[in-house]
């Protein structure tokens, strides 16, 4: 009997010891050590606009559209931020460095004016990737942390030049450029070549707004030059002048003549009373370049070096929408035929004045 009591007592003690040990084990396990789903760190993507900034209805807005598309598609993986430069763009480098210091992984500079700044800042931050739109830095390769995103503006301009010549009733058309530099001269050369290809007898008049970056945000001067061309007999004017082109569209509306927009589909953002006077727009798909570069980075496929967007890559083209489809329905087949010839290499579009002169000689 005593033995049974001793055994029972021992069992009670052991049960108490195990129970206490179990409680102690539970109490020593902090709640925060319980396994939680790991939070993925988001990729930080920054973009610095050029002069004119967001709202220029052209170049900068096209870049923003690419950033916005990427945010919608990869919103669970990226966070984005964009910055506006000062009026003259003097703080471009400062804004790039600010984003790099703040831990941004991929940073875009919108416009060739960023070339020297990205060349410098990219060396200071070798682990940061940069996208340089329209600029060219020598000596890059796929392992570089800079991707130069360039376009065959002359190819898209060729198509709208052909459209201008085909739709002109006076046989005289115009071109208004922003800053007189080789980049904008590519637009001009392609436009004139397309016009002459469509109508060798067409007359073309060209004017430039200025020789500094300010030329891309002077709609008053843009309107003045376009009015001058309209008064001289032109009935279609193509602009490659950023926000200054707002004035060109105003002039076309006032004179009831045609304007051709640039970079973005400007019919979509124009005032309702202006839409009947925007024949088309030369689409420079900066949005495609920005989006594709972000997509490549997100998927681990970012490559430095050089990437060129032409007609074959859907990097340039002409706008066709509900507002202008009836205006150009009679020439779209011809424009698409020309596009096919350019893509196949049957038409080599000139990219500067010298090439343009040779091109015209070949038409005779």
C-alpha positions as CSV (number, residue, x, y, z in Angstrom):
1,X,0.0,0.0,0.0
2,X,2.8,2.4,0.9
3,X,4.6,1.5,-2.3
4,X,1.5,2.5,-4.4
5,X,1.3,5.8,-2.6
6,X,5.0,6.5,-3.2
7,X,4.6,5.6,-7.0
8,X,1.6,7.8,-7.2
9,X,3.4,10.7,-5.5
10,X,6.4,10.3,-7.9
11,X,4.0,10.4,-10.9
12,X,2.3,13.6,-9.7
13,X,5.7,15.3,-9.2
14,X,6.9,14.3,-12.6
15,X,3.7,15.6,-14.3
16,X,4.1,18.9,-12.5
17,X,7.7,19.2,-13.6
18,X,6.8,18.5,-17.3
19,X,3.9,20.9,-17.2
20,X,6.2,23.6,-15.7
21,X,8.8,22.9,-18.3
22,X,6.3,23.2,-21.1
23,X,5.0,26.5,-19.8
24,X,8.5,27.8,-19.3
25,X,9.3,26.9,-22.9
26,X,6.2,28.7,-24.2
27,X,7.0,31.8,-22.1
28,X,10.6,32.0,-23.3
29,X,9.6,32.1,-27.0
30,X,9.0,35.7,-27.9
31,X,6.0,36.4,-30.2
32,X,8.2,38.2,-32.7
33,X,10.2,35.0,-33.3
34,X,7.2,33.3,-34.8
35,X,7.7,32.9,-38.5
36,X,6.2,35.7,-40.6
37,X,6.1,36.1,-44.4
38,X,9.2,37.9,-45.5
39,X,8.5,41.4,-46.8
40,X,10.0,42.0,-50.3
41,X,12.0,45.2,-50.6
42,X,10.6,47.3,-53.4
43,X,12.8,48.5,-56.3
44,X,13.0,52.3,-56.2
45,X,12.6,54.0,-59.6
46,X,13.3,57.7,-60.1
47,X,12.8,60.1,-63.0
48,X,14.0,63.6,-63.5
49,X,12.1,65.6,-66.2
50,X,13.8,68.1,-68.5
51,X,12.8,71.8,-68.8
52,X,9.1,72.1,-69.5
53,X,8.4,69.4,-67.0
54,X,5.3,67.3,-66.6
55,X,2.4,68.9,-68.4
56,X,4.3,69.8,-71.6
57,X,1.8,67.6,-73.5
58,X,4.8,66.2,-75.4
59,X,8.2,64.8,-74.6
60,X,8.1,64.8,-70.7
61,X,4.6,63.6,-70.6
62,X,5.5,60.7,-72.8
63,X,8.2,59.7,-70.3
64,X,5.7,60.0,-67.5
65,X,3.3,57.8,-69.3
66,X,5.9,55.0,-69.4
67,X,6.6,55.5,-65.7
68,X,2.9,55.4,-64.9
69,X,2.4,52.2,-66.9
70,X,5.2,50.5,-65.1
71,X,3.8,51.6,-61.7
72,X,0.4,50.1,-62.6
73,X,1.9,46.8,-63.8
74,X,4.7,46.3,-61.3
75,X,3.2,48.3,-58.3
76,X,3.8,45.4,-55.9
77,X,7.5,45.4,-56.9
78,X,8.4,49.1,-57.4
79,X,7.9,52.5,-56.0
80,X,8.4,55.5,-58.2
81,X,9.2,59.2,-57.8
82,X,9.7,62.0,-60.3
83,X,11.3,65.4,-59.9
84,X,10.9,68.7,-61.7
85,X,14.1,70.7,-62.6
86,X,14.4,74.4,-62.1
87,X,13.2,76.7,-64.9
88,X,16.5,76.6,-66.7
89,X,17.4,73.1,-65.7
90,X,20.5,74.1,-63.8
91,X,19.9,71.6,-61.0
92,X,19.7,68.5,-63.2
93,X,22.8,67.0,-61.7
94,X,21.7,67.8,-58.2
95,X,18.4,66.0,-58.6
96,X,20.1,62.9,-60.1
97,X,22.5,62.8,-57.1
98,X,19.6,63.4,-54.7
99,X,17.8,60.3,-55.9
100,X,21.0,58.2,-56.0
101,X,21.8,59.1,-52.4
102,X,18.3,58.3,-51.4
103,X,18.8,54.7,-52.5
104,X,17.0,54.7,-55.8
105,X,18.0,51.7,-57.9
106,X,17.1,52.9,-61.4
107,X,17.1,56.6,-62.4
108,X,16.1,58.2,-65.7
109,X,17.2,61.6,-67.1
110,X,14.7,62.8,-69.6
111,X,16.6,64.5,-72.5
112,X,20.0,64.9,-74.1
113,X,20.8,67.7,-71.7
114,X,21.4,65.1,-69.0
115,X,24.3,63.5,-70.8
116,X,27.2,65.1,-69.0
117,X,25.4,64.9,-65.6
118,X,24.6,61.2,-65.9
119,X,28.1,60.5,-67.2
120,X,29.4,62.0,-63.9
121,X,26.9,60.8,-61.4
122,X,26.9,57.2,-62.7
123,X,30.6,57.0,-61.9
124,X,30.0,58.2,-58.4
125,X,27.2,55.6,-57.9
126,X,28.4,52.4,-59.7
127,X,25.7,50.3,-58.1
128,X,22.8,52.5,-59.4
129,X,21.5,52.0,-62.9
130,X,20.7,55.0,-65.2
131,X,18.5,55.5,-68.2
132,X,19.6,58.4,-70.4
133,X,16.9,59.4,-72.9
134,X,18.3,60.9,-76.2
135,X,21.8,61.2,-74.9
136,X,25.0,59.4,-75.9
137,X,27.9,58.5,-73.7
138,X,30.9,56.9,-75.4
139,X,32.5,53.6,-74.4
140,X,29.5,51.9,-72.8
141,X,28.8,48.2,-73.0
142,X,26.2,45.8,-71.6
143,X,27.9,45.7,-68.2
144,X,27.8,49.5,-67.9
145,X,25.4,51.0,-65.4
146,X,24.0,53.4,-68.0
147,X,21.6,52.6,-70.9
148,X,21.4,55.2,-73.6
149,X,17.9,55.2,-75.0
150,X,17.8,56.7,-78.5
151,X,15.3,57.0,-81.3
152,X,15.1,57.1,-85.1
153,X,13.2,60.4,-85.0
154,X,13.8,60.8,-88.7
155,X,11.8,57.7,-89.5
156,X,8.6,58.9,-87.8
157,X,9.1,62.3,-89.2
158,X,9.4,60.9,-92.7
159,X,5.8,59.6,-92.4
160,X,4.3,62.8,-91.1
161,X,6.3,64.7,-93.8
162,X,4.6,62.5,-96.4
163,X,1.3,63.2,-94.7
164,X,1.8,66.9,-94.8
165,X,2.7,66.9,-98.5
166,X,-0.2,64.6,-99.4
167,X,-2.7,66.8,-97.5
168,X,-1.4,70.2,-98.5
169,X,-3.5,72.2,-100.9
170,X,-1.1,75.0,-101.4
171,X,2.0,72.9,-102.0
172,X,3.8,74.6,-99.2
173,X,4.4,73.2,-95.7
174,X,6.4,74.3,-92.7
175,X,8.6,73.1,-89.8
176,X,9.2,74.7,-86.4
177,X,12.1,73.4,-84.4
178,X,12.9,74.1,-80.8
179,X,16.6,74.3,-80.0
180,X,18.8,74.2,-83.2
181,X,20.9,71.1,-82.5
182,X,21.6,67.9,-84.4
183,X,18.9,66.0,-82.5
184,X,16.1,68.4,-83.7
185,X,17.7,68.5,-87.2
186,X,17.0,64.8,-87.4
187,X,13.2,65.6,-87.1
188,X,13.6,68.3,-89.8
189,X,15.6,66.1,-92.2
190,X,13.2,63.2,-92.0
191,X,10.2,65.5,-92.4
192,X,11.5,67.2,-95.5
193,X,12.6,63.8,-97.0
194,X,9.1,62.3,-96.5
195,X,7.5,65.4,-98.0
196,X,9.7,65.4,-101.0
197,X,9.2,61.6,-101.5
198,X,5.5,62.1,-101.5
199,X,5.5,65.2,-103.7
200,X,8.9,66.3,-105.2
201,X,7.4,69.7,-106.0
202,X,6.4,70.6,-102.4
203,X,8.0,73.7,-100.9
204,X,9.2,73.5,-97.3
205,X,10.1,76.4,-95.0
206,X,11.8,75.9,-91.6
207,X,12.4,78.0,-88.5
208,X,14.0,77.4,-85.1
209,X,13.0,79.0,-81.9
210,X,16.4,79.4,-80.4
211,X,19.8,77.9,-79.5
212,X,19.3,77.1,-75.8
213,X,17.1,74.8,-73.8
214,X,14.7,77.7,-73.3
215,X,13.6,77.1,-76.9
216,X,11.6,74.1,-75.7
217,X,9.3,76.1,-73.5
218,X,8.5,79.3,-75.4
219,X,4.9,78.9,-76.9
220,X,4.7,82.6,-77.7
221,X,7.7,82.3,-80.0
222,X,6.4,79.0,-81.4
223,X,3.0,80.7,-82.3
224,X,4.8,83.6,-83.8
225,X,6.9,81.5,-86.2
226,X,4.0,79.3,-87.1
227,X,1.8,82.3,-87.9
228,X,4.6,83.6,-90.1
229,X,4.7,80.4,-92.0
230,X,0.9,80.2,-92.4
231,X,0.8,83.8,-93.6
232,X,3.5,82.9,-96.2
233,X,1.3,80.2,-97.7
234,X,2.0,77.1,-95.7
235,X,-1.1,75.1,-94.8
236,X,0.6,72.4,-92.7
237,X,3.2,73.0,-90.0
238,X,5.1,70.3,-88.1
239,X,6.7,71.2,-84.8
240,X,9.5,69.5,-82.8
241,X,9.7,72.0,-80.0
242,X,8.4,70.5,-76.8
243,X,6.1,72.8,-74.9
244,X,6.7,75.6,-77.4
245,X,4.5,73.5,-79.8
246,X,1.5,74.6,-77.8
247,X,1.8,77.9,-79.6
248,X,2.1,76.2,-83.0
249,X,-1.2,74.4,-82.4
250,X,-2.8,77.7,-81.3
251,X,-1.6,79.3,-84.5
252,X,-3.0,76.5,-86.6
253,X,-6.4,76.8,-84.9
254,X,-6.5,80.6,-85.3
255,X,-5.7,80.3,-89.0
256,X,-7.8,77.2,-89.6
257,X,-4.8,75.3,-91.0
258,X,-3.1,72.1,-89.9
259,X,-0.5,71.5,-87.3
260,X,1.4,68.2,-86.7
261,X,2.2,67.4,-83.1
262,X,5.3,65.6,-81.8
263,X,6.3,63.0,-79.3
264,X,2.8,62.3,-77.8
265,X,-0.5,62.1,-79.6
266,X,-1.3,65.7,-79.1
267,X,-4.9,65.4,-80.3
268,X,-5.7,63.6,-77.1
269,X,-4.5,66.4,-74.8
270,X,-5.5,69.4,-77.0
271,X,-8.5,71.6,-76.3
272,X,-11.6,70.5,-78.1
273,X,-11.6,73.4,-80.5
274,X,-8.0,72.6,-81.5
275,X,-8.5,69.0,-82.4
276,X,-9.9,69.6,-85.9
277,X,-6.7,71.3,-86.8
278,X,-4.2,68.6,-85.6
279,X,-3.6,66.5,-88.7
280,X,-1.6,63.9,-86.8
281,X,1.4,63.7,-84.4
282,X,4.8,62.1,-84.8
283,X,4.9,59.6,-82.0
284,X,8.2,59.3,-80.3
285,X,7.6,56.5,-77.9
286,X,9.6,57.6,-74.9
287,X,7.0,55.8,-72.8
288,X,8.0,52.5,-74.5
289,X,11.7,53.1,-73.7
290,X,11.0,54.0,-70.1
291,X,8.6,51.1,-69.5
292,X,10.8,48.5,-71.3
293,X,13.9,49.6,-69.2
294,X,12.0,49.3,-66.0
295,X,10.5,45.9,-67.0
296,X,14.0,44.7,-67.8
297,X,15.3,45.8,-64.4
298,X,12.4,44.2,-62.5
299,X,13.0,41.0,-64.4
300,X,16.8,41.1,-63.8
301,X,17.6,41.7,-67.5
302,X,18.9,45.3,-67.4
303,X,21.7,45.9,-69.9
304,X,23.9,48.9,-70.3
305,X,25.0,50.4,-73.6
306,X,22.8,51.6,-76.4
307,X,19.3,50.8,-77.4
308,X,17.7,52.4,-80.5
309,X,13.9,52.6,-81.1
310,X,12.8,53.0,-84.7
311,X,9.7,52.0,-86.8
312,X,10.7,48.4,-86.6
313,X,10.7,48.5,-82.7
314,X,7.5,50.6,-82.5
315,X,9.6,53.4,-81.1
316,X,8.3,56.0,-83.5
317,X,5.2,56.3,-85.7
318,X,2.3,58.5,-86.5
319,X,-0.9,59.1,-84.5
320,X,-4.3,57.7,-85.7
321,X,-7.2,58.3,-83.4
322,X,-10.9,59.0,-83.3
323,X,-10.3,62.7,-83.8
324,X,-8.1,62.5,-86.9
325,X,-9.0,59.2,-88.6
326,X,-11.4,60.8,-91.0
327,X,-8.9,63.6,-91.9
328,X,-6.2,61.1,-93.0
329,X,-8.3,58.0,-93.9
330,X,-7.4,58.7,-97.6
331,X,-3.6,58.5,-97.0
332,X,-3.2,55.9,-94.2
333,X,-2.7,53.1,-96.7
334,X,0.1,55.1,-98.4
335,X,1.7,56.0,-95.0
336,X,1.7,52.3,-94.0
337,X,3.2,51.4,-97.3
338,X,6.1,53.8,-96.7
339,X,6.5,52.4,-93.2
340,X,6.9,49.0,-94.6
341,X,9.5,50.1,-97.1
342,X,11.5,51.8,-94.3
343,X,11.4,48.8,-92.0
344,X,12.5,46.5,-94.9
345,X,15.4,48.9,-95.7
346,X,14.0,49.9,-99.1
347,X,13.9,53.5,-98.0
348,X,16.9,54.8,-96.0
349,X,15.7,58.0,-94.3
350,X,18.2,60.8,-93.9
351,X,19.1,62.0,-90.4
352,X,20.9,65.3,-91.2
353,X,21.0,68.0,-93.9
354,X,23.8,66.4,-95.8
355,X,22.1,63.1,-96.0
356,X,18.9,64.9,-97.0
357,X,20.5,66.6,-99.9
358,X,21.8,63.3,-101.2
359,X,18.4,61.7,-100.7
360,X,16.7,64.4,-102.8
361,X,19.2,64.0,-105.6
362,X,18.3,60.3,-105.6
363,X,14.6,61.1,-106.2
364,X,15.3,62.8,-109.6
